[in-house]
Amino acid sequence: MKLRNILITAAAVGFMFASTNRTGVVGYTAGDYTDMNTFAHKAAGQNVAWTAGDNFNAVWTDDGTTWGFSGGSATELVNMKWSNGTYGLAVGLDMNSGEVTAADTMNCGTNNDEACNNATTAAAAETTFDLGFGMNLMGWDVGFGMNTIEDGPMNLNARGGCGFWAFDTMTVGYFSAGDNTVMDFSLYGVQDWGAATGFFGLGITMDDDETAWHKGEMTINTNFSVESTLTDWCDLRIGYSKSFNMAAEVGGQESTDSFSAGVGFNYGSVGLDMTLSEGVLGKMMSNPLEYVNGRNVDDPITTSWTLTYTW
C-alpha cells in the first residue's frame, strides 16, 4: 500500500494512540487501555472498541460498572470482562469439539493397503476456562491469570511506584506453563520531553527453559523507547531492547537484541496503530520515494495493525 494513501486516509478519518501495536514498541502499558489485559480492574471507566482484523473487542462503562466482550477464535464461546473500579474479572470459555486427522502413512510400513492409508486419529473434545483477576492492593496494581487446560499457563503480576534514580515504577512478574517457569523483576521510568516521551527500563529475568537461547540462565534486560509527535495526527515510535546472559557457556550466545518501530495516526475518536516491518524505517529514510510511489510491493510497511474507536 502506498504510504501517501495511508497518510491521506489517516488525516481524513482521524485516529488516537493505543493498542498492543503501540505498547509493544514503547515498552509499557500503564495509561493505555491495553493495561486491562494484565490488570483486569484497569478496564474501569473505559469506552473503547478495537480490532486487529481477525478479532473484535468492546469495553464500555454504564453507571460506574464496566463490561467488555471480545472474540475471534473459532472455539471461543465467550470472553468477557467486568470491573467496578476496585476489582476486575476476565472470564473466557473455550469449547473445542476435537478433530479427526489422517494417520501418518509412513507408519504403514510395507502394508500399503487402503485401510492403512485411510486410517484416522481423533483428538478428544475439551472445555477450558481462562480466568483473570485484578485489583489495587496497598497502592500496587495486582493481576492474576490462568487457563484450566492441562499444564496451561498461569501468571501473577504486580506494579507499583518507586523513586529510585531514573525509575518511577517497579514491576514483578511470575509465569509458568508446563515445566517452564519465568520470574521477572524490572524498574522503569517514563520521561516527558515536550513533544516526545522517553522510556528507560532495567530488569532481571530468571527462566528455567533449557531450550531458550540463554539455556535457563538469568538475563539482564535493558529497554529504551521514544514516542515522538510528528504532527497533531501522527506519532512515530522507536524501541530497542537487549538481554544479556549472565552465565553464558563457552561458545554460547552472550546476548540478543531487537529494534522495533511503529506509527500511530489519530484524529478525534478513531485511531490506527501500526508496527512497521523489520528494516522499513531505515529503508524509508534512505529511499522514501519507493514507498511514496508504491514500489514496495515485496516489502510491506506493516506486520500488524489495530483500529480503535473510543467514545
MORAGI-V788991 format. One record per backbone hydrogen bond with DSSP energy under -0.5 kcal/mol. NH is the residue of the N-H (numbers start at 1). CO is the residue of the C=O. Records with the same first field share a line. If there is no record, write none. Layout:
NH=CO + CO
//
This chain:
3=291
6=2
7=3
8=4
9=5
10=6
11=7
12=8
13=9
14=10
18=16
22=19
23=19
24=20
25=22
26=22
27=23
32=29
35=32
36=33
37=34
38=35
39=35
40=38
42=39
43=40
44=41
46=43
48=59
49=309
50=57
51=307
56=71
57=50
58=69
59=48
60=67
62=65
65=62
66=83
67=60
68=81
69=58
70=79
71=56
76=73
77=75 + 93
78=93
80=91
81=68
82=89
83=66
84=87
85=87
88=134
89=82
90=132
91=80
92=130
93=78
94=128
95=75
96=94 + 126
97=95
99=123
101=121
103=119
105=103
107=104
108=105
109=106
111=108
112=110
113=111
117=113
118=114
119=116
121=101
123=99
126=96
128=94
130=92
131=146
132=90
133=144
134=88
135=142
136=86
137=135 + 140
138=136
140=137
141=159
142=135 + 140
143=157
144=133
145=155
146=131
147=153
148=129
152=149
154=176
155=145
156=174
157=143
158=172
159=141
160=170
162=168
164=167
167=164
168=188
169=188
170=160
171=186
172=158
173=184
174=156
175=182
176=154
177=180
178=151
180=177
182=175
183=206
184=173
185=204
186=171
187=202
188=169
189=200
191=198
193=191 + 196
195=193
197=227
198=191
199=225
200=189
201=223
202=187
203=221
204=185
205=219
206=183
207=205 + 217
208=181
210=208
212=209
215=212
216=209
217=214
219=205
220=244
221=203 + 219
222=242
223=201
224=240
225=199
226=238
227=197
228=226 + 236
229=195
230=228 + 234
231=234
234=231
235=264
236=228
237=262
238=226
239=260
240=224
241=258
242=222
243=256
244=220
245=254
246=218 + 244
248=245
252=249
254=252
256=243
258=241
260=239
262=237
263=274
264=235
265=272
266=233
267=270
270=267
271=15 + 308
272=265
273=306
274=263
275=304
276=261 + 274
277=301
280=277
283=279
284=280
285=281
286=282
287=283
290=287
291=287 + 288
292=288
293=289
294=291
295=290
299=296
303=275
304=275
306=273
307=51
308=271
309=49
310=269
311=47
//
